């Protein structure tokens, strides 16, 4: 089963923005997180972002990276 890793194409569950995972880290003691560079700037409320770091469960895999 494919899983999200660096280089994967993902979609943000909340606003639907699509981008590539560029970094993986820890959100807190229980959750991992992904830093994503968006294909085009994404709008979150009044802010426009090129990158976003968010908890791992807030991302959906669109296409896996084939770097195994």
KALIN-V990397 format. One record per pair of residues at least 12 apart in sequence whose ideal C-beta (glycine too) atoms are under 10 Angstrom apart, sorted by the first residue. I is the first residue (numbers start at 1). J is the second residue. D is the distance in Angstrom with one decimal. If there is no record, write none. Layout:
I,J,D
I,J,D
This chain:
1,61,9.8
1,64,9.4
2,61,6.2
2,63,8.5
2,64,3.6
2,65,8.8
2,66,9.1
2,68,10.0
3,56,9.9
3,61,7.1
3,64,7.3
3,65,10.0
4,21,6.2
4,24,8.2
4,32,9.1
4,34,6.5
4,36,9.8
4,56,7.1
4,59,6.1
4,60,8.6
4,61,5.2
4,62,9.6
4,64,7.8
4,65,8.9
5,21,6.8
5,24,7.2
5,34,9.2
5,61,9.4
5,64,7.5
5,65,5.6
5,67,7.4
5,68,9.0
6,20,8.6
6,21,5.3
6,22,6.6
6,23,6.7
6,24,6.0
6,34,8.5
6,35,9.2
6,65,7.0
6,67,8.1
7,20,6.6
7,21,6.4
7,22,8.3
7,63,9.7
7,64,8.6
7,65,3.3
7,66,8.6
7,67,5.8
8,20,7.2
8,21,4.9
8,24,9.9
8,34,8.5
8,36,9.3
8,59,8.7
8,61,6.0
8,62,7.7
8,63,6.8
8,64,5.5
8,65,4.7
8,66,9.8
8,67,9.4
9,21,8.1
9,36,9.4
9,39,8.8
9,61,7.7
9,62,4.4
9,63,4.2
9,64,8.1
9,65,8.0
10,34,6.9
10,36,6.1
10,56,9.9
10,58,9.5
10,59,4.4
10,60,6.4
10,61,6.0
10,62,5.9
10,63,8.6
10,64,9.8
11,36,9.5
11,58,9.9
11,59,7.1
11,60,4.8
11,61,8.2
11,62,5.3
12,34,9.8
12,36,7.4
12,38,8.6
12,42,7.3
12,44,9.0
12,52,7.1
12,54,7.0
12,58,6.3
12,59,6.3
12,60,7.9
13,54,9.1
13,55,9.9
13,57,7.9
13,58,5.1
13,59,6.9
13,60,5.9
14,44,8.1
14,54,8.3
14,58,6.4
14,59,10.0
15,42,6.3
15,43,7.2
15,44,6.2
15,45,9.3
15,49,9.8
15,52,9.4
15,58,9.9
16,42,8.6
16,60,9.5
17,36,8.1
17,38,5.3
17,39,8.3
17,40,8.3
17,41,8.8
17,42,3.5
17,43,8.1
17,44,8.3
17,49,8.1
17,52,7.5
18,36,8.8
18,38,7.0
18,39,5.7
18,40,8.7
18,42,8.6
18,60,9.6
18,62,6.4
18,63,9.8
19,34,9.5
19,35,9.6
19,36,4.2
19,37,5.3
19,38,3.9
19,39,5.7
19,40,8.8
19,42,7.6
19,49,9.7
19,50,8.9
19,51,8.1
19,52,7.8
19,59,9.4
19,62,9.5
20,34,9.9
20,35,9.9
20,36,6.6
20,37,5.5
20,38,8.4
20,39,7.8
20,62,9.9
20,63,9.7
20,65,8.6
21,34,4.9
21,35,7.2
21,36,5.6
21,37,8.4
21,59,7.8
21,61,9.4
21,65,7.9
22,34,8.4
22,35,5.4
22,36,6.7
22,37,5.1
22,51,7.5
22,53,9.8
23,35,3.9
23,36,8.6
23,37,9.3
23,51,9.2
23,53,7.7
24,56,8.3
25,53,7.4
25,56,9.7
26,56,9.5
27,53,8.3
27,54,8.0
27,55,4.8
27,56,7.2
27,57,9.4
27,58,9.7
28,55,8.6
30,55,9.6
31,54,9.9
31,55,5.0
31,56,6.0
31,57,7.0
31,58,9.6
32,55,7.7
32,56,4.3
32,57,9.0
33,52,9.9
33,53,5.6
33,54,6.2
33,55,5.4
33,56,5.8
33,57,9.6
33,58,8.8
33,59,9.0
34,52,8.8
34,53,7.1
34,54,6.9
34,55,8.4
34,56,6.0
34,58,8.6
34,59,5.6
35,51,6.2
35,52,7.3
35,53,4.4
35,54,8.5
36,49,9.4
36,50,9.8
36,51,6.7
36,52,5.5
36,53,7.7
36,54,7.7
36,59,7.1
37,49,9.7
37,50,6.5
37,51,5.4
37,52,8.7
38,50,6.1
38,51,7.2
38,52,7.1
